[in-house]
Amino acid sequence: MSESDEALHLTATDLRMATFRLARRLRSARAADSMSDTQLAVLAGLRMHGRRTISALAESEHITAPSMSSIVNGLEEQGLVVRIPDEDDRRRVQVEITAAGTEIVAETIRRRDHLLAAMLDRVDFTAEELATLREASALMRRVAER
C-alpha cells in the first residue's frame, strides 16, 4: 500500500469513527421520541424535495417499496403525510408532507443544531478552528452527495 493510499485509508477510518459517534449523539435529539430515523428522513426528504412517489422515496432511502409503503402508512396515520393521486397516472400516488410533518422536521433540526452548538461551545474552539470545521463540513457534504 502506498503512502497516499495509507493516508486515505487512515483519514477514512478517522472520519467514519468521528462521524458515527457524532451522528449517534445528534440522532438522540428529535421532536418525536417514538419516530424512527427512517421516518424522520422521509419527512425531511419530502420537506426538501416536495411531493414524491413511494418508489422515489424508497430509492432515496435505499429500502424496498413495500417497506416504504409501510413507513408512509405509519406517517399517514399520525397525520404527518397525505397521499395525493398522481395527475398523470391514476394508479400512482404522490406522498406530501403536512404542516404537522413540517413542524416535526423543523423542531428536530432546531434541537439538533442547538445540541451540536452546545457541544462545540464546550470544546472552546478558536475562530480559526471553527472556520476549519465549516470548511471540513463542506468537504464532507461533497463526499456524501456523490
N, C-alpha and C positions, 0 to 999 in steps of 0.2 A: 504494500500500500504506500503510495507516495505521500510526501508531507502535506500536500494540498488536500489529498483525499482524507488523510487522517484528521486534518484541521476541520474539514467539512463534517466529518462523522462526529467529532467531539462537539462541534457547535450544534449539530442536530440533537445530540443527546442532551446537552445543557438546556437548549430551548424547549425540548419536549418535557423535561422534568419541571422546569420553571413554569411553563405554560399550563401543564396538567395541575400542578399544585394551586396556581392562581385561579384557574377555571373552577376547580372544585370549591374553593372558598367563595367565589363570586356566585356560583350556582345556588348557594345556600340562601342568598338574598333574593326573594321573589315576592310578588304581591299576593299570590295564591299558593299557600303551602302545599296543597294537595295536587297541584298541577305538575305534570312531568316535564322534563326538559324538552322532549319532543313536542308536546302540546304548546309550550311557550315558543319553540322555534317555528312552528306552523303559524301561530298568531303573529309573530314578528315578521315572518315572510309575507303574510297577507297584508300586514300594515305597510311594509316597504314596497311591495310589488303590485298590490291590488288584487282583484279577483283572479282566481286560478282554478284549474280543474283538479280533481283528485289525483289524476295521473301526474300532472305537473308538480303538485305538492309532494307526492310520493318520490318522484325522481329527485327533487331538490333535497329531500331528507334521506335519500338512499334506503328507502324501505319499499315494501310491496304495496300495490294499490289497495288490496284488501285490508292491510294493516292501517293504511292511511284513512281508508273509509271508516274504520273503527274509531280512529282518533277524531276524525271530523264529527262522527256521531256523538261522541262524548262532549266535544266543544259545542256542538249544536244544542245538546240537552241543557248545557249551562248558559245558553243564550249568548255565547261568545262569537259564534259564526252563524251565517244563514246560507242555505243553498238557493241558488237562483238558476232557473232554466236557461240554458245557452240559447241565444237568439238565433244562431245559425244551425244548430243541430239539437233538436228536441230531446234526443237520447242522452245528451251530455248535460251536466250541471256545472256551474261555477260556484266556488265557495268564496264568500266575502266576510270579512271581519265586521263585527258590530261595534257600536260605541263602547259597550262594556268590555269587549275584547281589546279594543284600542287602549282603554284605560288600564287594563291589566298589564299590557306591554309597557306603556309609558311609566307606570308606577314601578314595575320591575326594573326598568332601565334606570330610573331615578335612584332606587335603592342600591343597585349595583354600582352606579357611578359614585354615590355617596360612600359606600363601603370601600371602594378602591381609593378614593381620595383620602379617606381616613387612614388607610393602610400606607399610602405614600407619605402622608404627613408624619406618621410615626417614625419613618426612616430618616427624616430630616435631610432630604436630598438638597444639593446645591441647585441653583438656577441652571447651571451647565449640565448637571446630571439629569434634571427634568427635561431639558432640551434633547439630550441624548435618548431618553426614554420615548419622547414624542417621535424622534426620527426612527427609532427601532420599531415603534408601533406601525409606522407607515411601511417599513420594510416587511414586517410580519404580515400585514394586510395583503401586500403583493403576493407573498407566498401562499396565503390562504385562498386568494381569489383565482389561482391558477388551476 
